Structure formats: structure tokens, C-alpha cells
Amino acid sequence: MPSFLIRFAESEADRHAIFRFRYDLYVTQQGLFQEEADHERKWLTDDGDSKGHLVMAELSGKLLGTARLTWGADAPFSEEYRELYNLDAFNGVLADRDIMIGTRLLVDPEFRGGLLLFQMLWFCFEFSARNSVEVYLGNCEPHLVAAYHKIGFRPFGALSNHPTNGMLVPVACLAGDFEYHRQIKSTMLPALLNRPTPPRYLPELRRILADHVPVVGEVDRSEHFWDEVNTLLNDPEHGLCGGLFEREEALVLLAKSQLIRCPAEMAVIRKDHVSQTVYILLDGSLRVLDGEREVAEVTRRGALVGEVAFFAQRTRMSDVVVGADGATLLALNHSTLKRLIKGYGTQAAKFLLYVTRELSEKLLERAARS
């Protein structure tokens, strides 16, 4: 078993190594942050690095992962952070010193999904616990919400419209809500128990999170999620995937999926991004853009969006933004889709038939416009 060293950056050489690591993974490998990056020095940094605690994970001296922790006790949060992470929701309950924000989490592709990520997260959770932090905040892309849920994060606050990533879901972890962590069997619970003071304000914090829910997921077994999905399933005209799926089959497809209510002009997909989430439009409309030019409007309930990137294993082809009246989307978990295709013959065949129908509809619509 590899012996990883997880620590904070201690020198300028450490910090520069992190900036170069970000450049390699974000800019070179994923084609992101081209305008923000320093191409001459081949590194990626921003103003947050001057205030944050930079985490580095090494194996035999080679940098394999990094993250950034920004703690309100070090300096007041910027107005950008206050808006991005919905910090005003905690006014009157928490001070900045009670809040920690995690960003820039990156792991070498060869080590993703394994022990390294777990150890990095443990290091970050334990640091927040040792400093009696009450709320640990971050954001993620929709397809990662279920993964964050496993370690104690819940969707919280307003969706973010990132210029590079597109739609991001803010998430919050109540570091002292041990009851909740036991309920979901969070692997981070032992790290969170290492705090010198008992948790505070739990009733108030639970209420704040309950009042600011941007995304409803299958993992929560929320009545709201199932009510919405049942409406779709029982629709005789549309049904899920054109009525192809029986209820039990649909539950396999919907595992770890998310119901997202998106405001107007939210960028669901950004061109050239590496994300591969597949969406089903339940309500409202979407606009497909090539630069500033609209090439298609998606209004048909049950329409599939994002399937080409998923099946072709390539970056996004177009920008997709929400129409003027907003939209409700079902974000299908991409790892669930992969397992479905690999291990569930009947359901996979039905889903692939649905995808084929959707692609045919798009070709017919394009031909009609031409």
C-alpha cells in the first residue's frame, strides 16, 4: 500500500509546485482556465492563494494532489466568496472564524477514486475539526453531488454560474452534526470528532440548510424528488425515456440522480468542458449556443441533453443555457449510466434505444430548420 504524505505547503517552492500541478491538470490536460493561466511560467494561481492554506499530497517526493482551505479566522471573506458560497445566510449565527471553504481539489488521474483522495479529505476535515469550525463549504459539478453526500455535504444555497465550469452546486457540511454523519455512515466522522470544543448552533444551522436547497437528490430519498419523478413516470404522453421504462427499471436509471431547478440564463453546459453529465429536460427550456448565435432551442419535455459528450467521451460541443422562464432538469449520474450500460442488459438496451430516438429527433429538427 502506498504511503502518501499529506501536508500544507511550507515554502515558495511548494506553492510554485502546486501552481504548476494545477496548470498541468486544468490547462494542459483539460483545456480549462486558458485566460487565467500564466502560460509563460506554466502555472495557475489566483488571489485566493495568498489567504488560503494550500494542501499537497506526495508520494516519494512527487506531487499527486492538492487542495486549498480558506478559513475565516485568517482574514475576512471577500465579497466574491460571500456571494459565491451564500455566507450571508449565516449572518447572526456564525462569525467568519466558524466557517471554512474548500476549493481547488485536484488529484492526479492515475490516483483518482482511491486511497489518496480519502486521505486528502481526511486531512482537510481533521484540520477543520481541530479548529472548531462549524460549517465546511465548497461547490461541485452536478454529477459529483452524490459523491460529496457520502462524506457529509448537502446542497446549499444558490446555484453558481461559473464562466469556465458552467453550473456549480454549492455544498455545506455541518462539521458538528455527528448524528447526521452517523445516519449517512460518513467515513469522515472519526476525523470530525477530533474537535476540542462541542459543536454549537446545530438547530439554527440545520434550519438554514433546510431553507436553502438548490438541488434535490435521490440519495436524500426526498419526498420532493420522488414526487417530481413520479409525475414524470406516470405521464401517459411522455413518461420517463418516452415511456420505455417500468417503475423499477427507472429506479435503477435514477440512482444518485439530481433534480435541479435552474434560473434563467444559467449555463448548464460550457463548450469544451470535460464534464459528461447527461440531462433530461422536465420543464422550461434550454438554448444551445455557438458563440453568441443560438443554434437550437430545446423545449420538448423529456428531451435529452449532453449525451454526445457522454458516449463519445469527448469535451462539450456547445454552450447550453437556460431559457427566459427557467428550467427543471434531471441530472443523470454518469457513473450510474456507465454501470447501467455495463451490467443491466434490458435497462441498458432501453436507455440506448431512448438515446437513439433522441438523436433522431435532433437530426429531424435540424433538417427542418435547414
Beta strands, then each sheet from edge to edge (+ up, - down):
strand 1: 5-8
strand 2: 53-59
strand 3: 62-71
strand 4: 99-107
strand 5: 135-140
strand 6: 154-155
strand 7: 160-162
strand 8: 166-174
strand 9: 215-217
strand 10: 258-262
strand 11: 267-269
strand 12: 278-290
strand 13: 293-298
strand 14: 304-305
strand 15: 319-332
sheet 1: 1+ 2- 3+ 4- 5- 8+ 6-
sheet 2: 1+ 2- 3+ 4- 5- 8+ 7-
sheet 3: 9+ 10- 15+ 11-
sheet 4: 9+ 10- 15+ 12- 13+
sheet 5: 9+ 10- 15+ 12- 14+
end
